[in-house]
Amino acid sequence: MAIAVDIDVMLAKRKMSVGELADRVGITPANLAVLKNGRAKAVRFATLAALCEVLECQPGDLLRWEAEDAAGA
């Protein structure tokens, strides 16, 4: 996937658990895990905004683009 998700980085910086983040954002821990592990096909802007609000960060702190390896594409 060309979009990398860095929620783990922000969780570590904020010393917050996945369960606490999910509770404060209002999504299930399972859905947060899907997003966190890069398996999500989409993310709602409302969810992204809530993540940013709780983690006190910008969307670019959570999502970044990575070029796909030419051999693996």
PyMOL CGO cylinders between C-alpha atoms (Angstrom):
from pymol import cmd
from pymol.cgo import CYLINDER

trace = [
    CYLINDER, 0.00, 0.00, 0.00, 1.36, 3.43, -0.86, 0.3, 1, 1, 1, 1, 1, 1,
    CYLINDER, 1.36, 3.43, -0.86, -0.23, 5.12, 2.17, 0.3, 1, 1, 1, 1, 1, 1,
    CYLINDER, -0.23, 5.12, 2.17, 1.49, 4.35, 5.48, 0.3, 1, 1, 1, 1, 1, 1,
    CYLINDER, 1.49, 4.35, 5.48, -0.34, 4.84, 8.77, 0.3, 1, 1, 1, 1, 1, 1,
    CYLINDER, -0.34, 4.84, 8.77, 1.70, 6.11, 11.73, 0.3, 1, 1, 1, 1, 1, 1,
    CYLINDER, 1.70, 6.11, 11.73, -0.89, 5.93, 14.50, 0.3, 1, 1, 1, 1, 1, 1,
    CYLINDER, -0.89, 5.93, 14.50, 1.52, 3.77, 16.55, 0.3, 1, 1, 1, 1, 1, 1,
    CYLINDER, 1.52, 3.77, 16.55, 4.07, 6.59, 16.51, 0.3, 1, 1, 1, 1, 1, 1,
    CYLINDER, 4.07, 6.59, 16.51, 1.57, 9.12, 17.82, 0.3, 1, 1, 1, 1, 1, 1,
    CYLINDER, 1.57, 9.12, 17.82, 0.27, 6.67, 20.44, 0.3, 1, 1, 1, 1, 1, 1,
    CYLINDER, 0.27, 6.67, 20.44, 3.81, 6.20, 21.73, 0.3, 1, 1, 1, 1, 1, 1,
    CYLINDER, 3.81, 6.20, 21.73, 4.47, 9.95, 21.78, 0.3, 1, 1, 1, 1, 1, 1,
    CYLINDER, 4.47, 9.95, 21.78, 1.24, 10.54, 23.71, 0.3, 1, 1, 1, 1, 1, 1,
    CYLINDER, 1.24, 10.54, 23.71, 1.75, 7.48, 25.95, 0.3, 1, 1, 1, 1, 1, 1,
    CYLINDER, 1.75, 7.48, 25.95, -1.76, 6.33, 25.09, 0.3, 1, 1, 1, 1, 1, 1,
    CYLINDER, -1.76, 6.33, 25.09, -3.14, 2.82, 24.56, 0.3, 1, 1, 1, 1, 1, 1,
    CYLINDER, -3.14, 2.82, 24.56, -5.11, 1.67, 21.54, 0.3, 1, 1, 1, 1, 1, 1,
    CYLINDER, -5.11, 1.67, 21.54, -8.11, 1.04, 23.78, 0.3, 1, 1, 1, 1, 1, 1,
    CYLINDER, -8.11, 1.04, 23.78, -7.99, 4.54, 25.25, 0.3, 1, 1, 1, 1, 1, 1,
    CYLINDER, -7.99, 4.54, 25.25, -7.66, 6.13, 21.81, 0.3, 1, 1, 1, 1, 1, 1,
    CYLINDER, -7.66, 6.13, 21.81, -10.56, 4.08, 20.42, 0.3, 1, 1, 1, 1, 1, 1,
    CYLINDER, -10.56, 4.08, 20.42, -12.74, 5.04, 23.40, 0.3, 1, 1, 1, 1, 1, 1,
    CYLINDER, -12.74, 5.04, 23.40, -11.92, 8.74, 23.12, 0.3, 1, 1, 1, 1, 1, 1,
    CYLINDER, -11.92, 8.74, 23.12, -12.42, 8.79, 19.32, 0.3, 1, 1, 1, 1, 1, 1,
    CYLINDER, -12.42, 8.79, 19.32, -15.64, 6.78, 19.49, 0.3, 1, 1, 1, 1, 1, 1,
    CYLINDER, -15.64, 6.78, 19.49, -14.69, 3.79, 17.35, 0.3, 1, 1, 1, 1, 1, 1,
    CYLINDER, -14.69, 3.79, 17.35, -14.18, 0.15, 18.25, 0.3, 1, 1, 1, 1, 1, 1,
    CYLINDER, -14.18, 0.15, 18.25, -10.69, -1.09, 19.07, 0.3, 1, 1, 1, 1, 1, 1,
    CYLINDER, -10.69, -1.09, 19.07, -11.09, -3.58, 16.19, 0.3, 1, 1, 1, 1, 1, 1,
    CYLINDER, -11.09, -3.58, 16.19, -11.78, -0.80, 13.68, 0.3, 1, 1, 1, 1, 1, 1,
    CYLINDER, -11.78, -0.80, 13.68, -8.88, 1.23, 15.04, 0.3, 1, 1, 1, 1, 1, 1,
    CYLINDER, -8.88, 1.23, 15.04, -6.62, -1.82, 14.66, 0.3, 1, 1, 1, 1, 1, 1,
    CYLINDER, -6.62, -1.82, 14.66, -7.66, -2.20, 11.01, 0.3, 1, 1, 1, 1, 1, 1,
    CYLINDER, -7.66, -2.20, 11.01, -6.72, 1.43, 10.39, 0.3, 1, 1, 1, 1, 1, 1,
    CYLINDER, -6.72, 1.43, 10.39, -3.56, 1.28, 12.50, 0.3, 1, 1, 1, 1, 1, 1,
    CYLINDER, -3.56, 1.28, 12.50, -2.28, -1.83, 10.73, 0.3, 1, 1, 1, 1, 1, 1,
    CYLINDER, -2.28, -1.83, 10.73, -2.79, -0.35, 7.26, 0.3, 1, 1, 1, 1, 1, 1,
    CYLINDER, -2.79, -0.35, 7.26, -5.59, -2.73, 6.28, 0.3, 1, 1, 1, 1, 1, 1,
    CYLINDER, -5.59, -2.73, 6.28, -8.29, -0.05, 5.91, 0.3, 1, 1, 1, 1, 1, 1,
    CYLINDER, -8.29, -0.05, 5.91, -9.50, 0.75, 2.41, 0.3, 1, 1, 1, 1, 1, 1,
    CYLINDER, -9.50, 0.75, 2.41, -10.78, 4.19, 3.46, 0.3, 1, 1, 1, 1, 1, 1,
    CYLINDER, -10.78, 4.19, 3.46, -11.03, 6.51, 6.44, 0.3, 1, 1, 1, 1, 1, 1,
    CYLINDER, -11.03, 6.51, 6.44, -13.82, 8.99, 7.07, 0.3, 1, 1, 1, 1, 1, 1,
    CYLINDER, -13.82, 8.99, 7.07, -12.73, 12.60, 7.44, 0.3, 1, 1, 1, 1, 1, 1,
    CYLINDER, -12.73, 12.60, 7.44, -14.75, 12.74, 10.66, 0.3, 1, 1, 1, 1, 1, 1,
    CYLINDER, -14.75, 12.74, 10.66, -12.72, 9.84, 12.06, 0.3, 1, 1, 1, 1, 1, 1,
    CYLINDER, -12.72, 9.84, 12.06, -9.46, 11.41, 10.90, 0.3, 1, 1, 1, 1, 1, 1,
    CYLINDER, -9.46, 11.41, 10.90, -10.46, 14.72, 12.49, 0.3, 1, 1, 1, 1, 1, 1,
    CYLINDER, -10.46, 14.72, 12.49, -11.35, 12.98, 15.76, 0.3, 1, 1, 1, 1, 1, 1,
    CYLINDER, -11.35, 12.98, 15.76, -8.01, 11.15, 15.77, 0.3, 1, 1, 1, 1, 1, 1,
    CYLINDER, -8.01, 11.15, 15.77, -6.20, 14.43, 15.21, 0.3, 1, 1, 1, 1, 1, 1,
    CYLINDER, -6.20, 14.43, 15.21, -8.17, 16.16, 17.96, 0.3, 1, 1, 1, 1, 1, 1,
    CYLINDER, -8.17, 16.16, 17.96, -7.51, 13.44, 20.53, 0.3, 1, 1, 1, 1, 1, 1,
    CYLINDER, -7.51, 13.44, 20.53, -3.84, 13.01, 19.57, 0.3, 1, 1, 1, 1, 1, 1,
    CYLINDER, -3.84, 13.01, 19.57, -3.34, 16.77, 19.13, 0.3, 1, 1, 1, 1, 1, 1,
    CYLINDER, -3.34, 16.77, 19.13, -1.70, 16.35, 15.74, 0.3, 1, 1, 1, 1, 1, 1,
    CYLINDER, -1.70, 16.35, 15.74, -2.17, 17.04, 12.04, 0.3, 1, 1, 1, 1, 1, 1,
    CYLINDER, -2.17, 17.04, 12.04, -3.41, 14.47, 9.46, 0.3, 1, 1, 1, 1, 1, 1,
    CYLINDER, -3.41, 14.47, 9.46, 0.12, 14.35, 8.02, 0.3, 1, 1, 1, 1, 1, 1,
    CYLINDER, 0.12, 14.35, 8.02, 1.37, 13.09, 11.38, 0.3, 1, 1, 1, 1, 1, 1,
    CYLINDER, 1.37, 13.09, 11.38, -0.86, 10.02, 10.97, 0.3, 1, 1, 1, 1, 1, 1,
    CYLINDER, -0.86, 10.02, 10.97, -0.76, 9.36, 7.22, 0.3, 1, 1, 1, 1, 1, 1,
    CYLINDER, -0.76, 9.36, 7.22, 2.10, 9.52, 4.74, 0.3, 1, 1, 1, 1, 1, 1,
    CYLINDER, 2.10, 9.52, 4.74, 2.66, 8.45, 1.17, 0.3, 1, 1, 1, 1, 1, 1,
    CYLINDER, 2.66, 8.45, 1.17, 5.39, 5.94, 0.34, 0.3, 1, 1, 1, 1, 1, 1,
    CYLINDER, 5.39, 5.94, 0.34, 6.49, 5.08, -3.17, 0.3, 1, 1, 1, 1, 1, 1,
    CYLINDER, 6.49, 5.08, -3.17, 5.82, 1.44, -3.93, 0.3, 1, 1, 1, 1, 1, 1,
    CYLINDER, 5.82, 1.44, -3.93, 8.81, -0.71, -4.79, 0.3, 1, 1, 1, 1, 1, 1,
    CYLINDER, 8.81, -0.71, -4.79, 8.95, -1.18, -8.57, 0.3, 1, 1, 1, 1, 1, 1,
    CYLINDER, 8.95, -1.18, -8.57, 9.66, -4.89, -8.12, 0.3, 1, 1, 1, 1, 1, 1,
    CYLINDER, 9.66, -4.89, -8.12, 6.68, -5.35, -5.80, 0.3, 1, 1, 1, 1, 1, 1,
    CYLINDER, 6.68, -5.35, -5.80, 4.20, -3.29, -7.82, 0.3, 1, 1, 1, 1, 1, 1,
]
cmd.load_cgo(trace, "trace")
